[in-house]
Amino acid sequence: MTYVVTDACVKCKYTDCVDVCPVDCFHEGPNFLVIDPDECIDCTLCVAECPVEAIYAEDDVPADQQVYIQLNAELAKSAKWPVIVEKKDPLPDHDQWASVKNKLSHLDRNGA
C-alpha cells in the first residue's frame, strides 16, 4: 500500500510532509505535491505532518477523491515534477484555500 496526496493540498502545498519522508518520494508541482507510489515505503510519517489532512493510505482515500490515486502516480513520473526534499513555505494564499473543497479544477499540472 502507498500513501496518496489528495484534494486538500491543492493551492496550499504545505511541505511539512517532505521533511519527515525517509525516501524522498514527494514530487512538487506548481500548486500541489504528489507521492510516487513506487518510492513510498508506507512509513506513515507524512500523514501526521500534513496540517490540512491531505494524505491518506491508498485504501482509505475517500470515494470522491479516488482520482488522486492515479494523479499521484502519473504526476510523480512527469519530468516536470521534480523530487522535493526540503520544506518550503506554503503558497502565499494557502490560508484562503485550506478549507475549500473540490479543488481538482484548480490543480496546475504544469512544471513546478
C-alpha positions in Angstrom: 0.0 0.0 0.0 1.1 3.5 -0.7 0.1 6.9 0.5 -1.7 9.5 -1.6 -1.9 13.3 -1.5 -5.5 14.4 -2.1 -7.7 17.5 -2.7 -6.8 19.4 0.5 -3.3 20.0 -0.8 -4.3 21.8 -4.0 -3.4 25.5 -3.8 -2.0 25.1 -0.3 1.2 23.0 -0.9 2.3 22.7 2.7 5.6 20.8 2.7 5.8 19.7 6.3 5.5 16.1 5.0 8.6 16.4 2.9 10.8 17.0 6.0 9.9 13.6 7.5 10.0 11.4 4.4 12.9 9.0 4.7 12.9 8.0 1.0 12.2 11.3 -0.8 9.1 10.2 -2.5 7.4 13.6 -2.8 7.3 15.4 -6.1 6.4 19.1 -6.4 4.2 20.8 -8.9 3.2 24.5 -9.1 0.4 24.2 -6.5 0.3 20.6 -5.3 2.5 17.8 -4.1 2.3 14.1 -5.0 3.7 10.9 -3.7 5.5 8.4 -6.0 3.8 5.1 -5.3 6.9 3.2 -6.5 9.1 5.0 -3.9 6.8 5.3 -0.9 7.6 2.7 1.8 4.3 3.1 3.7 6.0 4.5 6.8 3.0 6.8 7.7 5.3 9.6 8.9 3.9 12.2 6.4 0.3 11.7 7.4 0.6 13.3 10.9 2.6 16.2 9.5 0.1 17.5 7.0 -1.8 20.4 8.5 -4.8 20.0 6.2 -5.0 16.2 6.4 -4.5 15.8 2.7 -2.6 12.5 2.9 -4.3 9.1 3.1 -3.4 5.5 2.8 -4.4 4.3 -0.7 -7.1 2.0 0.7 -8.5 4.9 2.8 -8.8 7.6 0.1 -12.4 9.0 0.2 -14.6 7.8 -2.6 -15.0 11.3 -4.0 -11.2 11.6 -4.2 -10.2 8.3 -5.8 -8.9 10.2 -8.9 -6.0 11.4 -6.9 -4.6 7.8 -6.7 -3.9 7.9 -10.4 -2.9 11.5 -10.4 -0.2 10.9 -7.8 1.2 8.0 -9.9 1.0 10.0 -13.1 2.4 13.3 -12.0 5.2 11.7 -9.9 6.6 10.2 -13.2 6.4 13.6 -15.0 9.8 15.1 -15.7 8.2 18.5 -15.0 7.5 17.5 -11.3 10.9 17.2 -9.5 11.5 15.4 -6.2 11.3 17.8 -3.3 13.4 17.1 -0.2 13.3 20.2 1.9 10.4 22.1 3.5 9.4 25.3 1.8 6.8 28.0 2.7 3.3 27.2 1.6 1.7 29.1 -1.2 1.0 32.8 -0.4 -2.8 32.4 -0.3 -2.7 28.9 1.4 -4.9 30.1 4.3 -7.7 31.1 1.9 -7.7 27.7 0.2 -7.1 25.4 3.2 -10.7 24.7 3.9 -12.0 24.8 0.3 -13.3 21.5 -1.0 -13.4 20.1 -4.5 -10.3 21.8 -5.8 -9.4 19.4 -8.6 -10.2 22.0 -11.3 -7.6 24.3 -9.7 -4.8 21.7 -9.9 -2.0 23.0 -12.1 -0.4 20.1 -13.9 2.5 22.1 -15.4 6.0 22.0 -14.0 7.0 23.4 -10.7 
